[in-house]
Amino acid sequence: RDERVIRRLENPYDAQGGLRILFGSLAPEGAVVKTAGVVPEMMRHEGPARVFDSEEEAQAAIDAGRIRPGDVVVVRYEGPKGGPGMREMLAPTSAIVGRGLGESVALVTDGRFSGGTRGAAVGHVSPEAAEGGPIGLVQEGDVIALDLVEGRIELRVDEAELERRRARFRPKVKPVNGSWLKRYRALVTNAAHGAVLREPE
């Protein structure tokens, strides 16, 4: 009855919705960002990658004040296979916002986020690092460009250089306890395919 609460299609609160799927050289199979939590200044952002192979490494760097305005924090090996289990990355994004960097720093991860995330936090990057995705090839200082308006996420590295990196790339494998986690890691698909278990071959 009150169309300010439940609006008609011709009068949306936001014509695009609060989520955006991104594609590009860093996420050929896609990534997800909650644009509803991003300030206008960060809808387009380009900056140097600060690369971490776990949530703990990224958190330590943020807490130590090693992240600067303009940076793009890359947290990888936290996807379904890499985690294993695709942990939520709310802590590092909260720390970035808490340090007053939410309007100048982006975070990109093959891990996931909850609905409470704020800032330019791009998750579910697929393919993930543990399966050889481009996020695993990112090196410290590489330029990453985000365009949340057009739905693009690009790694500004020459294709020939990426091929050289790909040729010598070996995904990291985190130690896990127990056969169930090892089975999960062996059979789980990436986020773009639902993070579900496929049939054994």
VOBA-1610 file (N, C-alpha, C; in pm, whole numbers, padded with zeros to 5 digits, always signed):
BEGIN
Arg+00082-00120+00000Arg+00000+00000+00000Arg+00086+00126+00000Asp+00196+00119+00074Asp+00288+00233+00076Asp+00398+00206-00025Glu+00391+00270-00140Glu+00485+00241-00249Glu+00624+00298-00226Arg+00642+00365-00112Arg+00779+00401-00074Arg+00851+00282-00012Val+00775+00181+00031Val+00832+00061+00094Val+00854-00048-00011Ile+00747-00089-00075Ile+00756-00185-00185Ile+00723-00110-00312Arg+00825-00081-00390Arg+00808+00007-00506Arg+00763-00069-00629Arg+00702+00003-00721Arg+00665-00055-00849Arg+00788-00062-00938Leu+00783-00150-01039Leu+00898-00167-01129Leu+00937-00037-01198Glu+00841+00046-01228Glu+00871+00171-01299Glu+00928+00279-01206Asn+00935+00251-01077Asn+00990+00348-00982Asn+01083+00278-00882Pro+01193+00217-00930Pro+01280+00140-00841Pro+01363+00229-00749Tyr+01399+00175-00636Tyr+01492+00245-00549Tyr+01627+00257-00618Asp+01667+00151-00688Asp+01793+00149-00763Asp+01769+00064-00887Ala+01789+00122-01003Ala+01758+00052-01127Ala+01851-00067-01152Gln+01969-00065-01089Gln+02067-00173-01113Gln+02067-00278-01003Gly+02010-00249-00888Gly+02017-00342-00776Gly+02144-00319-00694Gly+02157-00391-00583Gly+02267-00368-00491Gly+02388-00454-00511Leu+02383-00547-00606Leu+02497-00635-00635Leu+02538-00618-00781Arg+02664-00641-00808Arg+02712-00637-00947Arg+02806-00755-00970Ile+02790-00820-01083Ile+02882-00927-01124Ile+02987-00865-01216Leu+03113-00890-01183Leu+03224-00835-01261Leu+03291-00945-01342Phe+03338-00908-01459Phe+03418-00999-01542Phe+03540-00923-01592Gly+03643-00997-01630Gly+03763-00935-01684Gly+03881-01028-01671Ser+03999-00977-01700Ser+04118-01061-01703Ser+04153-01117-01565Leu+04110-01053-01458Leu+04137-01106-01325Leu+04032-01208-01280Ala+03914-01203-01341Ala+03805-01294-01304Ala+03730-01337-01429Pro+03790-01424-01511Pro+03724-01465-01635Pro+03588-01530-01615Glu+03569-01598-01500Glu+03441-01662-01472Glu+03355-01579-01377Gly+03403-01460-01341Gly+03320-01370-01264Gly+03367-01345-01122Ala+03316-01236-01065Ala+03338-01197-00927Ala+03214-01117-00885Val+03198-01095-00754Val+03078-01030-00703Val+03116-00914-00612Val+03045-00802-00625Val+03065-00689-00536Val+02929-00634-00495Lys+02919-00593-00369Lys+02795-00530-00320Lys+02807-00380-00343Thr+02761-00334-00457Thr+02774-00192-00490Thr+02695-00103-00394Ala+02594-00160-00328Ala+02516-00081-00233Ala+02601-00031-00117Gly+02716-00097-00091Gly+02803-00058+00018Gly+02927+00017-00026Val+02931+00061-00153Val+03050+00126-00208Val+03022+00275-00226Val+03114+00358-00178Val+03098+00503-00196Val+03121+00539-00342Pro+03059+00646-00391Pro+03073+00682-00533Pro+03217+00695-00581Glu+03305+00744-00493Glu+03445+00764-00532Glu+03517+00634-00566Met+03466+00521-00517Met+03532+00392-00539Met+03465+00308-00647Met+03365+00363-00714Met+03300+00286-00820Met+03395+00260-00937Arg+03492+00348-00951Arg+03603+00324-01046Arg+03732+00347-00969His+03819+00247-00970His+03942+00256-00891His+04052+00178-00959Glu+04171+00232-00956Glu+04288+00165-01013Glu+04405+00186-00918Gly+04473+00078-00883Gly+04583+00093-00788Gly+04672-00029-00783Pro+04782-00018-00708Pro+04878-00129-00698Pro+04828-00241-00610Ala+04856-00364-00650Ala+04815-00481-00573Ala+04905-00498-00451Arg+04843-00527-00338Arg+04914-00569-00218Arg+04870-00712-00194Val+04959-00807-00215Val+04921-00947-00230Val+04946-01028-00103Phe+04842-01104-00063Phe+04850-01189+00056Phe+04788-01325+00027Asp+04852-01429+00078Asp+04807-01565+00049Asp+04718-01624+00157Ser+04670-01539+00248Ser+04572-01583+00348Ser+04508-01461+00413Glu+04395-01482+00475Glu+04328-01375+00548Glu+04417-01323+00661Glu+04486-01415+00729Glu+04570-01376+00843Glu+04683-01283+00800Glu+04746-01313+00685Glu+04854-01226+00635Glu+04801-01086+00604Ala+04685-01080+00539Ala+04627-00951+00505Ala+04589-00873+00631Gln+04529-00942+00727Gln+04488-00876+00851Gln+04609-00817+00924Ala+04719-00892+00929Ala+04839-00844+00997Ala+04894-00718+00931Ala+04891-00714+00797Ala+04941-00597+00725Ala+04852-00475+00747Ile+04721-00497+00748Ile+04628-00386+00772Ile+04647-00332+00914Asp+04654-00424+01011Asp+04669-00383+01151Asp+04801-00310+01175Ala+04905-00345+01098Ala+05036-00282+01113Ala+05048-00150+01039Gly+04940-00109+00969Gly+04942+00018+00898Gly+05021+00016+00769Arg+05037-00103+00708Arg+05116-00115+00587Arg+05034-00094+00460Ile+04903-00076+00474Ile+04816-00052+00359Ile+04794+00098+00347Arg+04810+00150+00226Arg+04803+00294+00201Arg+04684+00327+00111Pro+04638+00451+00116Pro+04531+00493+00024Pro+04570+00465-00121Gly+04475+00411-00197Gly+04498+00378-00336Gly+04529+00232-00359Asp+04569+00160-00255Asp+04605+00019-00270Asp+04484-00068-00305Val+04514-00184-00366Val+04415-00290-00387Val+04467-00413-00313Val+04405-00445-00202Val+04446-00559-00121Val+04393-00687-00186Val+04483-00780-00218Val+04446-00907-00280Val+04463-01018-00176Val+04354-01085-00143Val+04358-01197-00048Val+04318-01323-00124Arg+04414-01411-00144Arg+04386-01531-00226Arg+04411-01658-00146Tyr+04380-01771-00208Tyr+04383-01903-00144Tyr+04284-01910-00030Glu+04170-01839-00045Glu+04062-01845+00052Glu+03931-01887-00015Gly+03939-01937-00138Gly+03822-01987-00208Gly+03782-02125-00158Pro+03682-02187-00221Pro+03636-02319-00176Pro+03750-02422-00170Lys+03830-02428-00273Lys+03941-02525-00278Lys+04060-02476-00197Gly+04091-02348-00205Gly+04211-02295-00141Gly+04201-02284+00008Gly+04083-02255+00062Gly+04066-02235+00206Gly+04118-02349+00293Pro+04078-02474+00270Pro+03957-02503+00193Pro+03832-02464+00271Gly+03728-02424+00196Gly+03602-02395+00261Gly+03549-02255+00244Met+03620-02166+00177Met+03570-02033+00143Met+03525-01953+00265Arg+03623-01919+00349Arg+03592-01842+00469Arg+03544-01701+00433Glu+03469-01643+00525Glu+03420-01507+00508Glu+03532-01408+00537Met+03545-01305+00453Met+03653-01207+00465Met+03607-01076+00528Leu+03514-01083+00622Leu+03460-00962+00683Leu+03563-00890+00769Ala+03652-00964+00837Ala+03748-00901+00928Ala+03842-00803+00856Pro+03908-00842+00746Pro+03996-00744+00681Pro+03922-00624+00623Thr+03804-00646+00569Thr+03730-00530+00516Thr+03688-00437+00629Ser+03648-00493+00742Ser+03612-00410+00858Ser+03733-00332+00907Ala+03850-00395+00906Ala+03972-00328+00950Ala+04009-00215+00856Ile+03989-00234+00727Ile+04017-00128+00629Ile+03926-00009+00655Val+03798-00034+00673Val+03703+00074+00701Val+03735+00139+00835Gly+03768+00058+00935Gly+03800+00110+01068Gly+03922+00200+01070Arg+04013+00180+00977Arg+04133+00264+00968Arg+04111+00386+00879Gly+03987+00407+00837Gly+03956+00524+00756Gly+03996+00511+00611Leu+04012+00386+00563Leu+04056+00363+00426Leu+03945+00312+00335Gly+03823+00310+00386Gly+03712+00254+00310Gly+03680+00331+00183Glu+03722+00457+00176Glu+03694+00538+00057Glu+03815+00548-00035Ser+03922+00471-00007Ser+04042+00481-00090Ser+04112+00349-00116Val+04068+00241-00052Val+04132+00110-00067Val+04027+00007-00107Ala+04061-00076-00205Ala+03974-00186-00247Ala+04032-00318-00196Leu+03946-00418-00184Leu+03990-00552-00148Leu+03932-00651-00247Val+04017-00739-00298Val+03977-00839-00398Val+04017-00976-00345Thr+03924-01071-00348Thr+03953-01203-00291Thr+03877-01314-00363Asp+03933-01435-00357Asp+03857-01551-00403Asp+03776-01611-00288Gly+03781-01547-00172Gly+03695-01581-00059Gly+03558-01517-00075Arg+03482-01514+00034Arg+03344-01465+00026Arg+03319-01356+00129Phe+03203-01291+00116Phe+03161-01187+00208Phe+03019-01213+00256Ser+02986-01151+00370Ser+02848-01157+00419Ser+02775-01031+00374Gly+02652-01019+00410Gly+02575-00901+00374Gly+02616-00776+00449Gly+02699-00791+00553Gly+02739-00676+00632Gly+02861-00602+00579Thr+02918-00648+00468Thr+03040-00588+00416Thr+03018-00448+00365Arg+03115-00359+00392Arg+03114-00224+00337Arg+03242-00202+00259Gly+03236-00106+00167Gly+03355-00071+00090Gly+03364-00147-00041Ala+03467-00115-00118Ala+03488-00178-00249Ala+03550-00316-00226Ala+03468-00410-00185Ala+03512-00545-00151Ala+03460-00642-00256Val+03550-00692-00339Val+03515-00782-00449Val+03549-00925-00408Gly+03450-01012-00406Gly+03472-01151-00364Gly+03431-01251-00470His+03445-01379-00435His+03404-01489-00521His+03481-01489-00654Val+03603-01432-00657Val+03680-01427-00781Val+03702-01569-00833Ser+03665-01590-00958Ser+03673-01724-01019Ser+03737-01716-01157Pro+03823-01811-01193Pro+03872-01922-01112Pro+03955-01873-00993Glu+03958-01953-00888Glu+04032-01915-00768Glu+04180-01949-00783Ala+04262-01897-00693Ala+04406-01917-00701Ala+04445-02063-00693Ala+04375-02139-00607Ala+04412-02279-00586Ala+04390-02366-00708Glu+04310-02320-00804Glu+04291-02397-00927Glu+04363-02332-01045Gly+04453-02239-01015Gly+04533-02179-01122Gly+04474-02055-01185Gly+04376-01992-01119Gly+04314-01872-01174Gly+04410-01754-01179Pro+04379-01652-01259Pro+04467-01536-01272Pro+04499-01467-01140Ile+04410-01474-01041Ile+04438-01412-00913Ile+04563-01472-00849Gly+04594-01597-00883Gly+04715-01661-00833Gly+04841-01610-00899Leu+04828-01540-01012Leu+04944-01489-01086Leu+04980-01346-01048Val+04894-01280-00970Val+04916-01140-00934Val+05041-01127-00848Gln+05124-01028-00880Gln+05243-01000-00802Gln+05231-00863-00736Glu+05304-00845-00628Glu+05304-00718-00556Glu+05334-00602-00651Gly+05248-00502-00648Gly+05268-00384-00730Gly+05198-00386-00864Asp+05150-00502-00909Asp+05071-00507-01033Asp+04952-00412-01021Val+04915-00350-01130Val+04800-00259-01127Val+04672-00336-01153Ile+04574-00315-01066Ile+04441-00374-01080Ile+04341-00261-01099Ala+04254-00275-01199Ala+04155-00172-01229Ala+04015-00228-01207Leu+03935-00155-01128Leu+03796-00191-01103Leu+03706-00088-01166Asp+03606-00136-01238Asp+03501-00048-01289Asp+03368-00112-01250Leu+03316-00068-01137Leu+03194-00128-01083Leu+03070-00078-01156Val+03086+00026-01235Val+02975+00077-01316Val+02957-00012-01439Glu+03067-00041-01507Glu+03062-00124-01628Glu+03075-00273-01598Gly+03107-00309-01475Gly+03118-00450-01438Gly+03247-00514-01484Arg+03361-00444-01467Arg+03490-00495-01514Arg+03589-00502-01399Ile+03677-00604-01404Ile+03789-00616-01311Ile+03908-00667-01392Glu+04009-00582-01405Glu+04120-00611-01496Glu+04254-00610-01423Leu+04339-00705-01462Leu+04478-00709-01417Leu+04560-00647-01528Arg+04620-00531-01502Arg+04693-00457-01605Arg+04835-00512-01620Val+04843-00634-01669Val+04971-00699-01695Val+04967-00755-01836Asp+05074-00735-01909Asp+05084-00781-02047Asp+05061-00931-02055Glu+04987-00975-02158Glu+04953-01116-02173Glu+05077-01205-02185Ala+05181-01156-02250Ala+05304-01235-02262Ala+05366-01259-02124Glu+05363-01156-02039Glu+05417-01171-01904Glu+05331-01267-01823Leu+05198-01261-01840Leu+05112-01355-01770Leu+05139-01498-01814Glu+05167-01518-01942Glu+05199-01653-01991Glu+05328-01704-01928Arg+05426-01616-01911Arg+05551-01657-01846Arg+05526-01696-01701Arg+05443-01618-01634Arg+05410-01651-01494Arg+05332-01781-01487Arg+05238-01799-01579Arg+05154-01919-01579Arg+05237-02045-01599Ala+05342-02035-01680Ala+05425-02152-01711Ala+05498-02204-01588Arg+05530-02115-01495Arg+05604-02159-01376Arg+05518-02160-01249Phe+05388-02135-01266Phe+05299-02126-01150Phe+05263-02262-01094Arg+05274-02276-00963Arg+05229-02395-00892Arg+05143-02349-00775Pro+05014-02378-00777Pro+04927-02331-00668Pro+04974-02381-00532Lys+04960-02296-00431Lys+04993-02336-00296Lys+04884-02429-00243Val+04925-02523-00160Val+04831-02617-00100Val+04846-02607+00051Lys+04741-02559+00118Lys+04746-02546+00263Lys+04733-02683+00329Pro+04809-02706+00434Pro+04793-02834+00506Pro+04658-02839+00576Val+04594-02954+00569Val+04466-02973+00638Val+04469-03104+00714Asn+04390-03110+00820Asn+04379-03232+00899Asn+04251-03305+00862Gly+04262-03434+00842Gly+04143-03514+00820Gly+04113-03541+00674Ser+04060-03657+00649Ser+04033-03701+00512Ser+03914-03628+00450Trp+03818-03582+00535Trp+03700-03517+00478Trp+03736-03384+00412Leu+03822-03304+00476Leu+03863-03178+00415Leu+03945-03202+00289Lys+04027-03305+00290Lys+04105-03338+00171Lys+04013-03380+00056Arg+03911-03458+00089Arg+03813-03498-00013Arg+03738-03376-00066Tyr+03696-03289+00025Tyr+03625-03166-00014Tyr+03712-03085-00109Arg+03838-03063-00073Arg+03927-02981-00156Arg+03945-03044-00294Ala+03951-03175-00300Ala+03973-03244-00427Ala+03852-03234-00520Leu+03732-03225-00462Leu+03610-03236-00543Leu+03529-03108-00557Val+03559-03005-00477Val+03475-02885-00477Val+03498-02801-00602Thr+03391-02741-00652Thr+03401-02648-00765Thr+03424-02506-00712Asn+03460-02414-00801Asn+03481-02276-00756Asn+03347-02206-00735Ala+03355-02080-00690Ala+03233-02006-00656Ala+03142-01986-00775Ala+03201-01968-00894Ala+03120-01946-01014Ala+03033-02067-01047His+03075-02183-00999His+02999-02306-01024His+02930-02355-00898Gly+02912-02266-00801Gly+02831-02298-00685Gly+02903-02347-00563Ala+03037-02366-00571Ala+03113-02421-00457Ala+03051-02552-00408Val+03010-02636-00502Val+02948-02765-00470Val+03042-02878-00508Leu+03019-02994-00454Leu+03104-03109-00484Leu+03063-03171-00617Arg+03161-03194-00702Arg+03135-03263-00827Arg+03153-03413-00805Glu+03105-03490-00900Glu+03120-03636-00891Glu+03267-03674-00911Pro+03318-03768-00833Pro+03456-03814-00855Pro+03471-03872-00995Glu+03588-03851-01055Glu+03611-03907-01189Glu+03655-04052-01180
//
